[in-house]
Amino acid sequence: MNLFKEKVMKKLIGTFLFLSIILSSFAQDRFDLFYFAGNYNLMQTTDANPDENGELGIMAQLKIPIVFENNNVWYSQIDYQYFSVFNEFNATTVNPIDKLNIHGIIIKTGYVHRFDEKKSLQVLFSPRLMTDFNASFSNSVQLGGVLLFEKIKNENYTWKVGAFYNQDFFGPYLVPVFDVNWKITSKLRLSGLLPIYGALYMEPSEKLQYGLHFIGLTTSYRINEPNFENYYIDRRSIDVSTFTKLHVFDNVFFTARAGYSLSRDYGLFDEDDKITIGLPLVNIGDDRTRANEEFSGSPFVHLRLTYSIPVN
């Protein structure tokens, strides 16, 4: 069965690359106002649960920039995410969770101060509600923030440097970031918020992009399930994929990604089991005891519709 899945994924990847090659024209910079996406991951089985597992994800994002006369901006962004892990969620007790459903509502809002035409500072407040909606509201809220300094080097290269901070349920989580938008040639571009996500892609036309993509996320969710009251989920994923983005009509774009999750894990921990501080790829002071088995890597497919407007 796993061999069949791998063959299917290889065919999907080949199809996306073929579509990318036969299509073509001129890319322009755009601002994504809204997207709606779905993700399906063929999560691998474990010794505790030999049946097939899977993860269904639904995501949406809305951006609301308010530009003032001095070109400063009040920026707001709302993200919604839903993940469902089905068949038995592999708890090592005699009463595992039959199906895990978790939700995230993430708000980023704050001020973007422009010093001049090429430099700006972004300061955002970022509260989150991360829950299975069985846990109480007060126990499901996280607080965080974003600090980014931007420098426009020229029309082909812009960078930002700063940090993301969030008070996760496992403890403080700090991510130093480097944001880059680099038009290497007229057709080749590198963009991303490293180390969170990034893409290297070709832009043969205003109607097509294709290339390589990665995303690595760490989030945590409060749950309150039978036998697991006052626990939290530590969700970690590292996905690599190929993608194709097509201009469907007007300002609507369709993106398809297919690839492999090097990590797609849901750690189950007691609410008092915490780390000292979390950083990308490493936790300091992590002596936690898991209440479930670790998932292994697995293939996934991601589909997205985006409403994006030109900015030049």
N, C-alpha and C positions, 0 to 999 in steps of 0.2 A: 504493500500500500504506500509506504514512504517512497519507494522507487518511482511509483506512478506519479506521486505528487511532484517529485523533483523533475520528471520529464515534462509535466504540464507547465511548471514554472519556467523551465528553459524555453519552451515554445512561446510562452507569453512574452518573455524578455526579448526573444528574437523577433516577434511580431511588432513590438513597440519600436525596436531599433529600425526595422524595415520601414515602418510608417514614417519615422523621422527622416530617413534618407530620401524617400521618394517625394516628400513635400518640400516647399521652398519659401524669400524677399527682403525687409528692413526692420530691425527691432528698435523700439523706442522705450525709454524709461516710463514705468507706470507705477501707480499707487493702488495697492489692493484694498478696496473698501470693505469687501465682504467675501467670505468663502463658506462653503458647506462641503464636508468630506465624509467618506466612509472608509473603514479599514477592516480587513479580515486577515487574521493570522492563524495559520495551521499549527498551533502549538503542539509540541511533541508530548508524548505520553511519558509517564514516570513509573517506577516500580510499584508505587502505592496505587496508581490508577492506570491500568493498562488500556483503558478505553481511550478513544480519540478525544482530545481536548481542542478547544478553539477559543479565539478572542474576537469579539465584534466591537469595533470602535466607531463612534460618531462624533464629529467635531464641527464646530462653527466658530467664526470670528467676525466681529464688527469693529471697524476703526472709525473714530469720530474726531477729526482735527478741526479746531476752531482757530482760524488765522486772524491775528490782530493787525492793525494798520502798520505797526512797526515790524511786521513779519515774524514776530514772536508767535508761538502757538500754544494753545491749551490742548493737549493730546489725551484722548481717552480710547481705551481698547477693552472690549469684552470678549472673553473666550469661554466657550462651553465645551466640555468633553464628557463623553459617556463610554464606559468600557464594561463589557459583559464577558466573563469567563465562565464557560459552561462545561457540561459534565461536572463531575465532582471537583471542587477546588481542593487541592490535595493536602488538606490538613492531616496531620499525623495522629489525631485522636480517633476514637471509634466513631465519632459523629462529625464527619467532614461537612463543609458548606456545600450544598448541592449546586448552587449557582451564585456567583458573585456579581453584583451590579453596583458600580461606583460612578459618582458624578463629580465634576469639577467646574466651578464657576470662578473665573479669574478676571479681576479688574485691574487694569493699569491706567492711572490717570495722573496728570501733572503738567508741569510747565516746561516748555522748550524755549530757552532764551538764546536768541541769535546775537552774537557779539558783532559780527559783520557778515559779509556775503559768504564767507568761507568757514566760519567757526561758530559753533553753538554748543550749549550744554543742556542736557535732558535730565530732569529730576522727576521721577514718577513714584507715586505711592501705589502699592500693589497688594490689596487684600484678596484672600481666596476663601471659598467655601468648598471643602473637599470631603465628601461624605457618601455613605450608602443610603442616606435619608432615613436610616433607623437610629443613627447616633444623634445626640442632641446638637442643636445649632451652635451653642456656645463652645462645645468640644470640637466642632468641625471647622472653626475659623482659623486661618493662618494670616499672619501679617508679613509684609515684605516690601521691597523697594528696588528701584533701578536708578543707576547713575551712569550717564554716558556723555563723553565729550566727543564732538564730531569735528572733523577737518576735511573740507573739500579741497583736495590737492589740485585737481583740474577736472575737466568735463568727463574724463575717463576713469578717474580714481577718487573714491571717497572712503575714508576710514573713520571708525569710532572705537574708543577704548573706554572701559569702565567695569562695572560689576553688577551682578544680580544677587540679591539677598532674600532668603525666605526662612521664616521660622517654621520648619516642617515638624511633623509629629515625631520624627526620629531625632530632632535636634536642629541646631542652626545649619543652614546650607548656603555656602558662599561660592559664587561662580564668577571668577574674573573672565571678561569677555573681550573679544576683538571682532568688531563688525567691519566687513570689507565689501565694497562694490567696485570691482575692477574690470573694466572693459579692456581685456588684453589685446585683442584685435577687433576688427569690424564685425567679426562673427563669433568670437570666443570670449566668454565672460566667467569670472569667478565671483560668487557672492555668498554671504552667509554670516551668521552670528556665531563665531567659533568660541568654544568647542561645542555649542549646542546643536547647530545645524549648518550645513553648507552645501553648495552645488557648483559644479564645474560643467558648463554647458555651451552648446553651440546655438547661435541665433541666425540660421540661414535666411530668415524672413520675419516680417512682423506678424506672421500667422503661425510661427513654429519655433519651439525651443526643444532641445533634447540633450540629455547628458547623464551625469552621475550625481547622486544625491546621498547625503547621510544625515541622520538626526539622532541625537542622544539625549534622553530626558530622564530626570529623576523627580518623581512626585510622590506624595503620601496622602492617604485617605483614611479618615476615621470610619470604623465600622462598628456595628452593634448587632451581632448575629447570635442565634442560639449556640451556646457553648463557647462563644467568643465575644462576650460583652467587654466593651472598653479596650478593644484591640485596634491596631492600625495596619494598613497595607503600605508597604514600601515598594512602589512600582518603578522598575528600571528597565529602560529599553535602549538598544543601540541598533539602528536599522541602516543598512546600505542597500542602494537600489539604482536601477536605471529609470529614467522618466522621459515622458513626452508631454509637452504642453501645447495645445492647439487653440488658436483663436477661432471660436465657434461663430460668433456674430456680435456686432456692436462692441460692447465692452465685456463680453462674457468669454471666459476661457475654460477649457477642460484639461485637466492634468491626470495622467495615469502613471503610477509608479508600481514597479514589481521588483522584489528583491528578497533579502534574507535578514532576519533579526539575529544578529550575533548574540544579543541578549534580549530576552523578553520575560522578565521575572516579576513575580508578585510575592514578596516576602511578608509573612504574617507574624506580627510581634505584639506583645503586651504593651499597653500604653506607657508603662514605666520603664520599658527597655529601650534605652536611648544611646546615642553616640555623643562624643564631645563636639565634633564639628564635621560636616560633610563638605568635600571638595570634589570637582570632577574626577572620576575614576578612582578616588580613594576616600576612605572614611578614617578619621582620626579618633581613636578611643572607641572602636567598635567591638564590644564584647557581648553583643546581643545573642539571644537564643531564639532561633526560628521555631515556629509552631507548624511549619509545613515544609515540603520538599521544594528544591529549586528546579525551575523549568529550564530546559535547554533551548538552543536556538532553533529557528523554524522559518519557513518562507511566508511571505505576506504579499497582499495586493492592496493598493491605496488608490482611491478615485476621488477627484475633487472638482467642484465647479467654483469659479472665482469671478467676482465682478470687479474689474480693474480699470482705472481711468488714466489716460496719459497725463504726464506732468510737464511735457515740453512740446 
